[in-house]
Amino acid sequence: MTATHTTNGRSVKSERIGLRATSAQEAVLRRAAAVCQKSLTEFIMESACQAAEQTLLDQRLFMVSDERFQQLLELLDRTAGENPGLRDLFAKPAPWD
């Protein structure tokens, strides 16, 4: 994502990303940007950032040591204890009731 800092309430972009595209890729990107009433740069950056964020959110594989994994399993196997705060919360009427 581009680095930004704020000057007079406006974000100032300070990083540059270079791309190469085929003529067909450029044409479809320009058409899509025009449909969204955005500049080509705005369209590409928003689309790329959305895809990057989704990629990061989709990560489901977490690498941990055997020791950490065992700690997690122990926590999951532990019996739920008394939770006075949760009991008190459920004893109160819901705000919408």
DSSP file (Angstrom, degrees, kcal/mol; ACC not computed):
  #  RESIDUE AA STRUCTURE BP1 BP2  ACC     N-H-->O    O-->H-N    N-H-->O    O-->H-N    TCO  KAPPA ALPHA  PHI   PSI    X-CA   Y-CA   Z-CA
    1    1 A M              0   0    0      0, 0.0     2,-0.1     0, 0.0    44,-0.0   0.000 360.0 360.0 360.0 149.3    0.0    0.0    0.0
    2    2 A T        -     0   0    0      1,-0.1     2,-0.3    13,-0.1    14,-0.0  -0.418 360.0-117.1 -72.0 143.9    1.3    3.5   -0.6
    3    3 A A        -     0   0    0     -2,-0.1    11,-2.3     2,-0.0    12,-0.5  -0.606  38.9-174.5 -77.7 139.5    2.8    5.4    2.3
    4    4 A T  E     -A   13   0A   0     -2,-0.3     2,-0.3     9,-0.2     9,-0.2  -0.963  17.1-175.1-134.0 151.4    0.8    8.5    3.1
    5    5 A H  E     -A   12   0A   0      7,-1.4     7,-3.4    -2,-0.4     2,-0.5  -0.955  30.1-112.7-137.2 161.1    1.1   11.4    5.4
    6    6 A T  E     +A   11   0A   0     -2,-0.3     2,-0.4     5,-0.2     5,-0.2  -0.794  28.9 176.3-103.7 132.6   -1.3   14.2    6.0
    7    7 A T  E >  S-A   10   0A   0      3,-2.8     3,-1.9    -2,-0.5    -2,-0.0  -0.982  77.9 -16.7-131.5 120.5   -0.8   17.8    5.0
    8    8 A N  T 3  S-     0   0    0     -2,-0.4     3,-0.1     1,-0.3    -1,-0.1   0.870 129.2 -52.3  52.8  40.5   -3.6   20.3    5.5
    9    9 A G  T 3  S+     0   0    0      1,-0.2     2,-0.4     0, 0.0    -1,-0.3   0.481 117.3 111.4  79.4   1.1   -6.1   17.5    5.8
   10   10 A R  E <   -A    7   0A   0     -3,-1.9    -3,-2.8     2,-0.0     2,-0.4  -0.897  68.9-123.3-112.1 138.9   -5.0   15.9    2.6
   11   11 A S  E     -A    6   0A   0     -2,-0.4     2,-0.6    -5,-0.2    -5,-0.2  -0.644  23.7-155.1 -77.9 130.8   -3.2   12.6    2.2
   12   12 A V  E     -A    5   0A   0     -7,-3.4    -7,-1.4    -2,-0.4     2,-0.4  -0.935   8.8-140.2-110.0 122.1    0.1   12.9    0.4
   13   13 A K  E     +A    4   0A   0     -2,-0.6    -9,-0.2    -9,-0.2   -11,-0.0  -0.648  23.3 174.6 -83.5 134.0    1.3    9.8   -1.4
   14   14 A S        +     0   0    0    -11,-2.3     2,-0.3    -2,-0.4    -1,-0.1   0.434  51.9  75.3-120.6  -1.1    5.1    9.4   -1.1
   15   15 A E        -     0   0    0    -12,-0.5     2,-0.4     2,-0.0   -13,-0.1  -0.837  61.1-148.8-114.9 153.1    5.7    6.0   -2.7
   16   16 A R        -     0   0    0     -2,-0.3     2,-0.4   -14,-0.0    -2,-0.0  -0.959   6.6-167.6-122.3 137.5    5.8    4.9   -6.3
   17   17 A I        -     0   0    0     -2,-0.4     2,-0.4     2,-0.0   -15,-0.0  -0.991  11.4-151.8-123.4 126.1    4.8    1.6   -7.8
   18   18 A G        -     0   0    0     -2,-0.4     2,-0.3     2,-0.0    -2,-0.0  -0.804  15.6-177.7-100.5 139.1    5.6    0.8  -11.4
   19   19 A L        -     0   0    0     -2,-0.4     2,-0.4     2,-0.0    -2,-0.0  -0.958  16.6-153.3-133.0 150.8    3.6   -1.6  -13.5
   20   20 A R        +     0   0    0     -2,-0.3     2,-0.3     0, 0.0    -2,-0.0  -0.975  22.0 174.8-120.5 141.0    3.7   -3.1  -17.0
   21   21 A A        -     0   0    0     -2,-0.4     2,-0.1     4,-0.0    -2,-0.0  -0.956  31.4-109.7-141.2 158.0    0.6   -4.2  -18.8
   22   22 A T     >  -     0   0    0     -2,-0.3     4,-2.5     1,-0.1     5,-0.2  -0.376  40.6-105.8 -76.5 167.4   -0.5   -5.5  -22.2
   23   23 A S  H  > S+     0   0    0      1,-0.2     4,-2.3     2,-0.2     5,-0.1   0.898 122.9  51.2 -60.9 -40.2   -2.6   -3.2  -24.4
   24   24 A A  H  > S+     0   0    0      2,-0.2     4,-2.3     1,-0.2    -1,-0.2   0.908 109.7  49.3 -65.9 -41.3   -5.6   -5.4  -23.6
   25   25 A Q  H  > S+     0   0    0      1,-0.2     4,-2.3     2,-0.2     5,-0.2   0.928 112.1  48.3 -63.3 -44.8   -5.0   -5.2  -19.8
   26   26 A E  H  X S+     0   0    0     -4,-2.5     4,-2.7     1,-0.2    -2,-0.2   0.914 110.6  51.8 -62.0 -41.8   -4.6   -1.4  -20.0
   27   27 A A  H  X S+     0   0    0     -4,-2.3     4,-2.4     1,-0.2    -1,-0.2   0.924 111.3  45.4 -62.8 -45.4   -7.8   -1.0  -22.1
   28   28 A V  H  X S+     0   0    0     -4,-2.3     4,-2.4     2,-0.2    -1,-0.2   0.888 113.7  50.3 -68.2 -36.8   -9.9   -3.1  -19.7
   29   29 A L  H  X S+     0   0    0     -4,-2.3     4,-2.5    -5,-0.2    -2,-0.2   0.917 111.2  48.5 -65.3 -42.5   -8.5   -1.2  -16.7
   30   30 A R  H  X S+     0   0    0     -4,-2.7     4,-2.3    -5,-0.2    -2,-0.2   0.912 112.0  49.1 -64.5 -41.4   -9.2    2.1  -18.3
   31   31 A R  H  X S+     0   0    0     -4,-2.4     4,-2.2    -5,-0.2    -2,-0.2   0.930 112.8  47.1 -62.9 -44.8  -12.7    1.2  -19.2
   32   32 A A  H  X S+     0   0    0     -4,-2.4     4,-1.8     1,-0.2    -2,-0.2   0.901 111.6  50.8 -64.6 -40.7  -13.4   -0.1  -15.7
   33   33 A A  H  <>S+     0   0    0     -4,-2.5     5,-2.7     1,-0.2     4,-0.4   0.908 110.1  50.5 -62.3 -41.7  -11.9    3.0  -14.1
   34   34 A A  H ><5S+     0   0    0     -4,-2.3     3,-1.1     1,-0.2    -2,-0.2   0.905 107.3  53.0 -63.6 -41.4  -14.1    5.2  -16.4
   35   35 A V  H 3<5S+     0   0    0     -4,-2.2    -1,-0.2     1,-0.3    -2,-0.2   0.882 112.7  45.0 -60.4 -38.0  -17.2    3.3  -15.4
   36   36 A C  T 3<5S-     0   0    0     -4,-1.8    -1,-0.3    -5,-0.2    -2,-0.2   0.453 112.2-123.3 -84.3  -0.5  -16.4    3.9  -11.7
   37   37 A Q  T < 5S+     0   0    0     -3,-1.1     2,-0.3    -4,-0.4    -3,-0.2   0.918  70.3 125.3  55.8  46.9  -15.6    7.6  -12.5
   38   38 A K      < -     0   0    0     -5,-2.7    -1,-0.2    -6,-0.1    -2,-0.1  -0.890  66.9-101.1-128.3 158.9  -12.1    7.2  -11.1
   39   39 A S     >  -     0   0    0     -2,-0.3     4,-2.6     1,-0.1     5,-0.2  -0.375  38.6-109.4 -71.6 162.0   -8.7    7.8  -12.4
   40   40 A L  H  > S+     0   0    0      1,-0.2     4,-2.7     2,-0.2     5,-0.2   0.917 120.6  50.0 -59.4 -43.4   -6.7    4.8  -13.7
   41   41 A T  H  > S+     0   0    0      2,-0.2     4,-2.8     1,-0.2     5,-0.3   0.928 110.8  48.4 -62.1 -46.5   -4.4    5.1  -10.7
   42   42 A E  H  > S+     0   0    0      1,-0.2     4,-2.6     2,-0.2     5,-0.3   0.928 113.5  47.9 -59.4 -45.3   -7.2    5.3   -8.2
   43   43 A F  H  X S+     0   0    0     -4,-2.6     4,-2.4     2,-0.2     5,-0.2   0.933 114.1  45.0 -62.8 -47.3   -9.0    2.3   -9.7
   44   44 A I  H  X S+     0   0    0     -4,-2.7     4,-2.8    -5,-0.2     5,-0.2   0.925 115.1  47.6 -64.3 -45.2   -5.8    0.2   -9.8
   45   45 A M  H  X S+     0   0    0     -4,-2.8     4,-2.6    -5,-0.2     5,-0.2   0.925 114.0  46.1 -64.8 -44.6   -4.8    1.1   -6.2
   46   46 A E  H  X S+     0   0    0     -4,-2.6     4,-2.3    -5,-0.3    -1,-0.2   0.926 116.0  46.2 -63.4 -43.7   -8.2    0.5   -4.7
   47   47 A S  H  X S+     0   0    0     -4,-2.4     4,-2.2    -5,-0.3    -2,-0.2   0.919 114.5  47.1 -64.8 -44.0   -8.6   -2.8   -6.6
   48   48 A A  H  X S+     0   0    0     -4,-2.8     4,-2.5    -5,-0.2    -2,-0.2   0.901 112.6  49.2 -66.2 -40.6   -5.1   -4.0   -5.7
   49   49 A C  H  X S+     0   0    0     -4,-2.6     4,-2.7    -5,-0.2     5,-0.2   0.892 110.2  51.0 -67.3 -39.0   -5.5   -3.0   -2.0
   50   50 A Q  H  X S+     0   0    0     -4,-2.3     4,-2.3    -5,-0.2    -2,-0.2   0.932 112.7  46.3 -61.6 -44.6   -8.9   -4.8   -1.8
   51   51 A A  H  X S+     0   0    0     -4,-2.2     4,-2.3     2,-0.2    -2,-0.2   0.898 113.2  49.6 -65.3 -40.0   -7.3   -7.9   -3.3
   52   52 A A  H  X S+     0   0    0     -4,-2.5     4,-2.3     2,-0.2    -2,-0.2   0.920 111.1  48.6 -65.5 -44.1   -4.3   -7.7   -0.9
   53   53 A E  H  X S+     0   0    0     -4,-2.7     4,-2.4     1,-0.2    -2,-0.2   0.909 112.0  49.2 -62.9 -41.6   -6.5   -7.3    2.2
   54   54 A Q  H  X S+     0   0    0     -4,-2.3     4,-1.8     2,-0.2    -1,-0.2   0.905 109.6  52.2 -64.2 -41.1   -8.6  -10.2    1.2
   55   55 A T  H  < S+     0   0    0     -4,-2.3     4,-0.3     1,-0.2    -2,-0.2   0.916 111.6  46.3 -60.2 -43.8   -5.5  -12.3    0.6
   56   56 A L  H >< S+     0   0    0     -4,-2.3     3,-1.0     1,-0.2    -2,-0.2   0.882 112.5  49.9 -67.7 -38.2   -4.2  -11.5    4.1
   57   57 A L  H 3< S+     0   0    0     -4,-2.4    -1,-0.2     1,-0.2    -2,-0.2   0.783 104.2  60.5 -69.7 -26.1   -7.6  -12.1    5.7
   58   58 A D  T 3< S+     0   0    0     -4,-1.8     2,-0.3    -5,-0.2    -1,-0.2   0.482  72.5 122.5 -81.5  -2.2   -7.8  -15.5    3.9
   59   59 A Q    <   +     0   0    0     -3,-1.0    -3,-0.0    -4,-0.3     3,-0.0  -0.455  25.4 161.8 -64.8 122.5   -4.7  -16.8    5.6
   60   60 A R        +     0   0    0     -2,-0.3     2,-0.6     1,-0.0    -1,-0.2   0.411  45.8  88.0-121.5  -3.0   -5.7  -20.0    7.4
   61   61 A L        -     0   0    0      2,-0.0     2,-0.5     0, 0.0    -1,-0.0  -0.887  52.4-177.6-104.7 120.0   -2.4  -21.6    8.0
   62   62 A F        -     0   0    0     -2,-0.6     2,-0.6    -3,-0.0    -2,-0.0  -0.970  16.6-145.8-119.9 126.3   -0.5  -20.6   11.1
   63   63 A M        +     0   0    0     -2,-0.5     2,-0.3     0, 0.0    -2,-0.0  -0.808  30.0 161.0 -94.0 122.8    2.9  -22.0   11.9
   64   64 A V        -     0   0    0     -2,-0.6    -2,-0.0     1,-0.0     2,-0.0  -0.941  40.5 -99.1-136.4 159.5    3.6  -22.6   15.6
   65   65 A S     >  -     0   0    0     -2,-0.3     4,-2.3     1,-0.1     5,-0.2  -0.292  37.3-108.8 -71.4 163.0    6.0  -24.6   17.5
   66   66 A D  H  > S+     0   0    0      1,-0.2     4,-2.4     2,-0.2     5,-0.2   0.882 120.4  54.8 -58.8 -38.7    5.0  -28.0   19.0
   67   67 A E  H  > S+     0   0    0      1,-0.2     4,-2.0     2,-0.2    -1,-0.2   0.930 108.8  45.9 -62.8 -46.5    5.1  -26.4   22.5
   68   68 A R  H  > S+     0   0    0      1,-0.2     4,-2.2     2,-0.2    -1,-0.2   0.887 111.5  52.8 -64.1 -38.7    2.7  -23.6   21.5
   69   69 A F  H  X S+     0   0    0     -4,-2.3     4,-2.4     1,-0.2    -1,-0.2   0.911 108.6  49.8 -63.7 -42.0    0.4  -26.1   19.8
   70   70 A Q  H  X S+     0   0    0     -4,-2.4     4,-2.3     1,-0.2    -1,-0.2   0.891 108.8  53.0 -63.2 -39.5    0.3  -28.2   22.9
   71   71 A Q  H  X S+     0   0    0     -4,-2.0     4,-2.1     2,-0.2    -1,-0.2   0.905 109.4  49.4 -61.2 -41.4   -0.6  -25.1   25.0
   72   72 A L  H  X S+     0   0    0     -4,-2.2     4,-2.4     2,-0.2    -2,-0.2   0.929 109.9  50.2 -63.4 -45.9   -3.4  -24.3   22.6
   73   73 A L  H  X S+     0   0    0     -4,-2.4     4,-2.1     1,-0.2    -1,-0.2   0.896 109.6  51.6 -60.4 -40.2   -4.8  -27.9   22.9
   74   74 A E  H  X S+     0   0    0     -4,-2.3     4,-1.1     1,-0.2    -1,-0.2   0.907 109.8  49.3 -63.7 -41.3   -4.7  -27.7   26.7
   75   75 A L  H  < S+     0   0    0     -4,-2.1     3,-0.3     1,-0.2    -2,-0.2   0.907 112.0  48.2 -63.7 -41.1   -6.6  -24.5   26.7
   76   76 A L  H  < S+     0   0    0     -4,-2.4    -1,-0.2     1,-0.2    -2,-0.2   0.838 112.5  48.7 -68.9 -32.4   -9.2  -25.9   24.3
   77   77 A D  H  < S+     0   0    0     -4,-2.1    -1,-0.2    -5,-0.2    -2,-0.2   0.653  87.0 109.2 -81.7 -15.4   -9.6  -29.1   26.5
   78   78 A R  S  < S-     0   0    0     -4,-1.1     2,-0.2    -3,-0.3     3,-0.1  -0.340  77.1-111.5 -65.0 140.3   -9.9  -27.2   29.7
   79   79 A T        -     0   0    0      1,-0.1     2,-0.2    -2,-0.0    -1,-0.1  -0.471  37.1-103.2 -71.1 140.8  -13.4  -27.2   31.3
   80   80 A A        -     0   0    0     -2,-0.2     2,-0.1     1,-0.1    -1,-0.1  -0.459  41.7-148.5 -65.5 131.9  -15.1  -23.9   31.3
   81   81 A G        -     0   0    0     -2,-0.2     2,-0.2     1,-0.2    -1,-0.1  -0.353  32.4 -68.7 -94.0 177.9  -15.0  -22.3   34.7
   82   82 A E        -     0   0    0     -2,-0.1    -1,-0.2     1,-0.1     0, 0.0  -0.458  43.8-165.7 -66.1 135.0  -17.4  -20.0   36.5
   83   83 A N     >  -     0   0    0     -2,-0.2     4,-2.4     1,-0.1     3,-0.2  -0.830   8.8-178.0-126.5  92.0  -17.6  -16.6   34.9
   84   84 A P  H  > S+     0   0    0      0, 0.0     4,-2.6     0, 0.0     5,-0.2   0.863  83.0  54.9 -60.0 -37.0  -19.4  -14.2   37.2
   85   85 A G  H  > S+     0   0    0      2,-0.2     4,-2.1     1,-0.2     5,-0.1   0.915 110.5  44.8 -63.1 -42.7  -19.2  -11.3   34.7
   86   86 A L  H  > S+     0   0    0      2,-0.2     4,-2.2     1,-0.2    -1,-0.2   0.895 112.2  52.1 -68.4 -40.0  -20.9  -13.3   32.0
   87   87 A R  H  X S+     0   0    0     -4,-2.4     4,-1.0     1,-0.2    -2,-0.2   0.918 111.5  47.5 -60.6 -43.7  -23.5  -14.6   34.5
   88   88 A D  H  X S+     0   0    0     -4,-2.6     4,-0.9     1,-0.2     3,-0.2   0.890 109.2  54.2 -64.7 -39.6  -24.2  -10.9   35.5
   89   89 A L  H >< S+     0   0    0     -4,-2.1     3,-0.9     1,-0.2    -2,-0.2   0.933 110.0  45.4 -61.0 -46.5  -24.4   -9.8   31.9
   90   90 A F  H 3< S+     0   0    0     -4,-2.2    -1,-0.2     1,-0.2    -2,-0.2   0.681 105.0  63.0 -72.9 -16.6  -27.1  -12.4   31.1
   91   91 A A  H 3< S+     0   0    0     -4,-1.0    -1,-0.2    -3,-0.2    -2,-0.2   0.718  90.2  83.3 -78.2 -20.4  -29.0  -11.6   34.2
   92   92 A K  S << S-     0   0    0     -3,-0.9     2,-0.1    -4,-0.9     0, 0.0  -0.555  90.5-107.1 -82.3 146.6  -29.6   -8.0   33.0
   93   93 A P        -     0   0    0      0, 0.0    -1,-0.1     0, 0.0    -2,-0.1  -0.462  40.1-103.1 -70.1 146.3  -32.5   -7.3   30.6
   94   94 A A    >   -     0   0    0      1,-0.1     3,-1.8    -2,-0.1    -4,-0.0  -0.403  27.3-119.8 -65.9 144.8  -31.4   -6.6   27.0
   95   95 A P  T 3  S+     0   0    0      0, 0.0    -1,-0.1     0, 0.0     0, 0.0   0.781 113.0  53.6 -57.8 -28.3  -31.6   -2.8   26.1
   96   96 A W  T 3         0   0    0      1,-0.2    -2,-0.1     0, 0.0     0, 0.0   0.535 360.0 360.0 -87.6  -5.0  -34.1   -3.5   23.3
   97   97 A D    <         0   0    0     -3,-1.8    -1,-0.2     0, 0.0    -3,-0.0   0.468 360.0 360.0 -81.6 360.0  -36.5   -5.4   25.7
